């Protein structure tokens, strides 16, 4: 049953991205172009997502167990470090350059053309390379 609900939630999320225009790279880049031809519609999309999610978090906080069973994951640690900053910068650069992030990239594969597939392939490659790069960057270096 959890897989059915996951499939339905993913489908609803993808449909929402499509209907709101967030799979249109020009619309996303228009949101980011604050000094040019700015398109503020993404603010309404974000508000339309943040408000119901805030309500859902409030309701989930009152429950002892999830509706579909199992346990709630522990809250993530609050750490503001170089990895978070670097990841945020890389995400923002990719979002600004391509006008896509992971959700809309997947949602647009069926109609987005070759450019969307190239972005998706590069995104998957980056996800595969990151653990190796992270381990290399976090390896202690002997002082000379």
C-alpha positions as a printed Julia matrix, in Angstrom:
144×3 Matrix{Float64}:
  0.0    0.0     0.0
  2.91   2.35    0.71
  4.11   1.95   -2.88
  0.65   2.78   -4.23
  0.53   5.97   -2.17
  4.1    6.84   -3.15
  3.17   6.4    -6.82
  0.04   8.54   -6.39
  1.95  11.25   -4.5
  4.69  11.3    -7.15
  2.1   11.5    -9.92
  0.28  14.33   -8.16
  3.58  16.17   -7.63
  4.55  15.77  -11.31
  1.11  16.89  -12.46
  1.33  19.93  -10.18
  4.72  20.83  -11.63
  3.34  20.53  -15.15
  0.12  22.49  -14.51
  1.99  25.27  -12.68
  4.49  25.62  -15.53
  7.51  24.69  -13.43
  8.67  22.24  -16.11
  8.98  25.19  -18.5
 12.61  26.26  -18.26
 11.86  29.75  -19.58
  9.34  30.36  -16.77
 11.82  29.28  -14.1
 14.6   31.38  -15.59
 12.14  34.29  -15.76
 11.65  33.95  -11.99
 15.4   34.16  -11.46
 15.82  37.19  -13.77
 14.98  39.81  -11.14
 16.77  42.61  -13.01
 15.27  41.8   -16.4
 11.91  40.42  -17.52
 10.96  39.07  -14.07
  8.12  36.53  -13.87
  6.73  36.43  -10.28
  4.4   33.44  -10.79
  6.81  31.01   -9.12
  6.16  32.82   -5.83
  2.51  31.72   -6.04
  3.56  28.16   -6.84
  5.91  28.13   -3.83
  3.22  29.59   -1.59
  0.77  27.02   -2.88
  3.21  24.31   -1.83
  4.47  25.75    1.46
  1.07  26.41    3.03
 -0.37  22.87    2.7
  3.0   21.38    3.68
  3.09  23.49    6.85
 -0.37  22.2     7.74
  0.7   18.6     6.99
  3.79  18.95    9.22
  1.64  20.35   12.02
 -0.8   17.43   11.75
  1.99  14.84   11.45
  3.66  16.27   14.57
  0.6   15.28   16.59
  0.69  11.65   15.43
  2.67   8.9    17.12
  3.05   6.81   13.94
  2.68   7.51   10.21
 -0.7    6.75    8.63
  0.79   3.99    6.46
  2.79   2.39    9.29
  6.44   2.36   10.23
  8.09   5.13   12.2
  8.81   8.76   11.59
 12.45   9.48   10.72
 14.39  11.52   13.24
 14.79  15.2    12.42
 17.99  15.92   10.52
 20.81  17.63   12.4
 20.98  21.37   11.91
 24.43  21.9    10.46
 25.47  24.87    8.39
 28.81  23.85    6.96
 30.88  24.02    3.77
 29.11  21.01    2.27
 25.69  22.61    2.67
 26.9   25.94    1.28
 28.69  24.31   -1.67
 25.7   22.1    -2.44
 23.35  25.07   -2.3
 25.53  27.07   -4.66
 25.82  24.15   -7.1
 22.04  23.56   -6.99
 21.36  27.25   -7.6
 23.82  27.45  -10.47
 22.31  24.4   -12.15
 18.79  25.68  -11.58
 19.66  29.09  -13.01
 21.58  27.76  -16.01
 19.19  24.98  -17.01
 15.92  26.2   -15.48
 15.37  22.72  -14.02
 15.83  20.97  -10.71
 15.33  17.24  -10.06
 11.52  17.14   -9.75
 10.7   19.12  -12.89
 13.53  17.37  -14.75
 11.88  13.98  -14.23
  8.39  15.38  -14.87
  9.46  16.85  -18.23
 11.27  13.82  -19.68
  8.3   12.67  -21.75
  7.94  15.93  -23.68
 10.93  18.17  -22.92
 13.11  17.14  -25.83
 16.78  16.24  -25.99
 17.91  19.08  -23.71
 15.87  17.71  -20.81
 17.36  14.24  -21.31
 20.87  15.71  -21.37
 20.15  17.57  -18.12
 18.7   14.41  -16.55
 21.76  12.36  -17.57
 24.12  15.02  -16.18
 22.09  15.14  -12.96
 22.3   11.34  -12.52
 26.04  11.43  -13.31
 26.54  14.13  -10.69
 24.65  12.05   -8.12
 26.89   9.08   -8.89
 30.14  11.08   -8.81
 29.35  13.0    -5.61
 30.04  10.19   -3.08
 33.49   9.62   -4.59
 34.24  13.34   -4.68
 32.94  13.84   -1.13
 35.18  11.06    0.2
 38.19  12.57   -1.57
 37.45  16.04   -0.2
 36.89  14.81    3.35
 40.02  12.63    3.47
 42.41  14.06    6.06
 45.57  15.6     4.66
 48.83  15.26    6.54
 50.41  18.55    7.59
 53.8   19.23    6.09
